[in-house]
Amino acid sequence: MNIKTILIGSITGFINGVFGSGGGSILVPALNNILNIEEHKSHATALSIIIFFTLTSSFIYIRNGIFNLNITYKVAIGATVGGIIGAKLLNKFSGPKLRLIFGFFMVIASLRMVF
């Protein structure tokens, strides 16, 4: 095991646990820039990893009663459909274009958080 991979996992898991999301916004650039994983593989690998710390955090949220099951079911339906469409479209973009699109959404998300 590489110390970098454990550190990246710990940081992204912590961010996801505290904020309920956001691990992917750290995980994708970390995989790409620190571990030198190609852009498409960074996104796909991040999604595969996110399920583990999301399930862990979700279990703790449920145990502590910080959970809205009704909303979860409704959003999960849309997320499933969107995930299928997004996964099929991933390879339609070049690495640089994918990075640009991801960066654009990160900027928009950060602006919405600040304002």
Backbone bond lengths (Angstrom), bond angles and torsions (degrees), N, CA, C in turn:
res aa  C-N    CA-C-N  psi(-1)  N-CA   C-N-CA  omega(-1)  CA-C   N-CA-C  phi
1 M - - - 1.454 - - 1.516 110.27 -
2 N 1.284 114.76 143.03 1.442 122.23 -179.03 1.527 109.43 -97.48
3 I 1.327 117.75 134.61 1.459 121.96 -179.27 1.534 111.30 -60.56
4 K 1.340 117.12 -33.97 1.468 120.40 178.66 1.522 111.05 -61.99
5 T 1.317 116.65 -43.97 1.466 119.46 -178.11 1.530 111.21 -66.37
6 I 1.318 117.22 -38.99 1.464 120.79 178.08 1.520 110.53 -66.38
7 L 1.331 117.11 -41.63 1.456 121.35 178.88 1.530 111.32 -64.98
8 I 1.327 116.77 -44.03 1.475 120.79 177.18 1.526 109.84 -59.98
9 G 1.321 117.40 -45.47 1.461 121.11 178.61 1.515 112.40 -61.94
10 S 1.317 117.03 -42.07 1.465 121.24 -179.90 1.526 111.72 -64.69
11 I 1.313 116.42 -44.37 1.471 120.16 -179.58 1.516 110.95 -65.77
12 T 1.326 117.39 -46.86 1.465 119.40 -178.39 1.525 111.15 -68.04
13 G 1.320 117.79 -36.56 1.460 120.48 175.77 1.517 111.24 -63.86
14 F 1.327 116.89 -41.73 1.467 121.64 178.06 1.531 110.55 -61.80
15 I 1.333 116.50 -48.07 1.471 121.01 179.85 1.521 110.27 -59.32
16 N 1.322 117.15 -44.36 1.462 120.92 179.27 1.535 110.52 -64.45
17 G 1.315 116.87 -41.05 1.458 120.53 -179.41 1.518 113.05 -65.64
18 V 1.307 116.77 -41.40 1.469 120.84 -178.15 1.532 111.69 -75.17
19 F 1.329 116.66 -44.72 1.457 120.10 -173.27 1.526 114.02 -100.11
20 G 1.309 118.16 -8.69 1.459 120.82 179.88 1.514 113.29 80.24
21 S 1.292 116.86 -4.02 1.468 122.88 176.40 1.516 107.55 -171.24
22 G 1.303 115.74 -176.57 1.459 119.48 175.56 1.505 114.83 99.97
23 G 1.324 117.10 -11.66 1.455 119.04 179.39 1.510 112.42 -58.99
24 G 1.324 117.15 -38.03 1.462 121.34 -179.38 1.513 112.94 -66.04
25 S 1.337 116.29 -31.57 1.462 118.77 -179.83 1.521 111.61 -70.18
26 I 1.306 116.92 -19.32 1.464 121.40 174.69 1.522 109.96 -98.25
27 L 1.316 115.55 -37.63 1.461 120.78 -174.83 1.528 112.91 -66.34
28 V 1.323 118.13 -44.25 1.469 120.31 -178.43 1.529 111.40 -61.06
29 P 1.346 119.06 -52.43 1.470 117.47 178.20 1.529 113.26 -63.30
30 A 1.325 117.46 -34.08 1.466 119.89 179.28 1.523 110.76 -65.55
31 L 1.321 116.73 -45.68 1.463 119.44 178.20 1.520 110.98 -61.97
32 N 1.321 115.45 -41.19 1.455 120.79 -176.85 1.523 112.36 -72.41
33 N 1.314 116.98 -48.07 1.463 120.79 -171.30 1.523 114.64 -92.09
34 I 1.315 117.60 -34.86 1.462 120.23 -177.70 1.533 111.18 -89.71
35 L 1.343 115.86 -43.98 1.462 119.31 -178.43 1.531 112.75 -95.85
36 N 1.331 115.89 -0.13 1.470 122.28 177.28 1.533 113.90 56.59
37 I 1.316 115.52 39.91 1.463 120.54 176.00 1.525 107.93 -88.40
38 E 1.311 116.86 136.43 1.465 123.35 -178.78 1.530 110.03 -56.20
39 E 1.336 115.72 148.73 1.463 123.56 -172.23 1.532 113.56 -50.16
40 H 1.312 118.35 -52.56 1.462 121.46 -178.53 1.532 111.19 -62.49
41 K 1.315 115.75 -42.57 1.469 119.50 179.69 1.530 111.03 -68.35
42 S 1.341 117.51 -31.99 1.467 120.72 176.85 1.528 110.49 -61.23
43 H 1.323 116.23 -46.01 1.469 120.25 -179.37 1.526 111.04 -66.09
44 A 1.318 116.56 -46.93 1.469 120.42 -178.91 1.526 111.14 -65.61
45 T 1.321 117.19 -41.47 1.463 121.39 179.79 1.523 110.22 -66.44
46 A 1.323 117.02 -41.53 1.467 120.78 178.48 1.523 110.96 -58.77
47 L 1.320 116.69 -43.66 1.464 119.58 179.04 1.522 111.30 -63.24
48 S 1.322 116.58 -37.26 1.462 120.17 178.73 1.525 111.40 -68.31
49 I 1.311 117.09 -33.80 1.466 121.75 -179.43 1.520 111.19 -78.19
50 I 1.319 117.01 -39.16 1.463 121.92 -175.03 1.518 111.95 -56.31
51 I 1.312 117.79 -34.36 1.468 119.98 -178.43 1.528 111.48 -57.89
52 F 1.323 118.33 -34.66 1.458 120.80 -177.18 1.527 112.36 -70.47
53 F 1.338 117.65 -47.03 1.461 115.60 179.79 1.516 112.24 -79.92
54 T 1.316 117.94 -19.90 1.460 120.18 174.00 1.532 110.33 -70.24
55 L 1.311 116.90 -44.28 1.469 119.89 177.57 1.524 111.13 -62.65
56 T 1.326 116.17 -41.61 1.460 120.12 179.49 1.523 111.12 -62.85
57 S 1.332 116.80 -49.39 1.464 120.77 179.04 1.526 110.95 -63.13
58 S 1.327 116.78 -42.21 1.466 120.99 179.85 1.524 111.34 -59.97
59 F 1.316 117.07 -42.03 1.465 120.98 178.45 1.528 110.26 -58.08
60 I 1.317 117.05 -43.90 1.469 120.89 -179.73 1.524 110.38 -68.60
61 Y 1.337 117.88 -41.22 1.466 120.54 177.25 1.524 110.92 -60.90
62 I 1.326 117.07 -44.78 1.467 121.49 179.41 1.525 110.35 -62.51
63 R 1.319 116.02 -45.46 1.476 120.93 179.95 1.526 111.50 -60.13
64 N 1.336 117.15 -33.76 1.458 121.33 -179.24 1.528 113.19 -91.58
65 G 1.327 117.10 3.47 1.459 120.96 177.32 1.519 114.58 75.67
66 I 1.327 117.37 17.89 1.470 121.99 179.14 1.520 107.40 -101.43
67 F 1.338 115.56 75.70 1.453 119.07 -169.46 1.516 108.91 -162.72
68 N 1.315 118.48 136.19 1.459 122.11 176.45 1.523 107.72 -119.19
69 L 1.318 115.21 98.08 1.459 121.32 -174.90 1.525 112.41 -63.54
70 N 1.312 118.28 -38.27 1.464 122.13 -178.89 1.528 111.10 -60.99
71 I 1.301 117.09 -47.20 1.470 120.82 178.91 1.520 110.18 -68.31
72 T 1.323 116.83 -37.89 1.466 120.81 -179.16 1.518 111.37 -57.01
73 Y 1.315 117.55 -47.70 1.469 120.75 179.93 1.521 111.68 -60.82
74 K 1.309 116.35 -44.07 1.466 120.20 -177.32 1.530 111.60 -66.07
75 V 1.311 116.40 -45.67 1.461 120.04 -179.26 1.528 110.43 -69.85
76 A 1.328 117.59 -34.85 1.465 121.58 -179.38 1.529 111.71 -61.26
77 I 1.323 117.19 -35.33 1.465 120.18 177.84 1.534 109.89 -62.41
78 G 1.316 116.80 -49.89 1.462 120.87 178.13 1.513 112.42 -64.55
79 A 1.327 116.43 -38.59 1.462 120.37 179.92 1.524 111.45 -65.18
80 T 1.304 116.91 -35.91 1.457 120.71 178.20 1.522 111.00 -65.62
81 V 1.314 115.72 -47.15 1.472 120.02 178.28 1.525 110.33 -63.08
82 G 1.328 116.77 -47.30 1.463 120.62 179.19 1.512 112.87 -62.58
83 G 1.343 116.96 -36.79 1.460 121.19 178.57 1.518 112.34 -65.12
84 I 1.305 115.80 -39.66 1.470 120.08 177.82 1.519 110.29 -64.41
85 I 1.318 116.36 -47.23 1.469 120.65 -179.98 1.525 110.41 -62.98
86 G 1.328 116.97 -46.59 1.461 120.88 -179.66 1.519 113.26 -61.89
87 A 1.332 116.40 -42.16 1.468 120.21 179.68 1.522 111.14 -64.02
88 K 1.323 116.28 -37.26 1.465 119.37 178.55 1.527 111.73 -71.50
89 L 1.328 117.38 -28.79 1.470 120.99 -178.99 1.527 113.41 -85.64
90 L 1.320 118.09 -16.10 1.468 121.48 -175.41 1.520 112.74 -50.86
91 N 1.304 117.64 -46.45 1.467 120.72 -177.15 1.524 113.78 -77.75
92 K 1.317 117.81 -2.03 1.465 120.93 177.99 1.530 111.68 -79.04
93 F 1.331 116.49 -15.66 1.460 121.19 -177.60 1.521 110.35 -107.10
94 S 1.318 116.37 143.20 1.466 120.51 174.17 1.530 108.30 -70.76
95 G 1.327 116.93 162.14 1.461 121.50 178.17 1.518 113.05 -54.40
96 P 1.352 118.20 -50.85 1.465 119.55 179.35 1.533 112.89 -62.84
97 K 1.316 117.16 -38.13 1.468 120.11 179.56 1.534 109.93 -68.17
98 L 1.319 116.65 -40.23 1.460 121.08 178.01 1.523 110.26 -61.87
99 R 1.319 116.35 -42.41 1.471 120.86 177.67 1.520 110.96 -62.43
100 L 1.317 117.28 -41.20 1.466 122.03 179.03 1.531 111.06 -64.51
101 I 1.315 117.14 -44.98 1.466 121.23 179.40 1.529 110.12 -63.72
102 F 1.329 116.98 -45.13 1.462 121.08 178.99 1.533 109.64 -61.07
103 G 1.323 117.10 -45.07 1.460 121.25 178.74 1.518 111.97 -61.11
104 F 1.328 116.77 -40.84 1.462 121.29 178.48 1.531 110.34 -59.59
105 F 1.324 116.87 -46.86 1.460 119.87 179.76 1.530 111.96 -66.70
106 M 1.314 117.65 -33.19 1.464 120.32 177.09 1.534 110.76 -67.50
107 V 1.331 117.27 -39.38 1.462 120.87 177.57 1.531 110.04 -64.91
108 I 1.324 116.71 -45.86 1.470 120.67 179.11 1.525 109.93 -60.87
109 A 1.327 117.27 -44.56 1.459 121.03 179.73 1.524 111.22 -62.41
110 S 1.325 116.55 -41.93 1.466 119.15 -179.42 1.528 111.37 -67.53
111 L 1.321 117.24 -38.77 1.466 120.20 177.22 1.532 111.49 -64.03
112 R 1.318 116.29 -40.22 1.475 120.13 178.38 1.522 110.90 -65.44
113 M 1.320 117.25 -33.62 1.467 120.03 178.88 1.535 111.44 -70.74
114 V 1.324 116.24 -36.33 1.456 120.31 -178.07 1.531 111.24 -78.27
115 F 1.320 116.66 -41.69 1.465 120.86 -176.45 1.488 109.22 -105.99
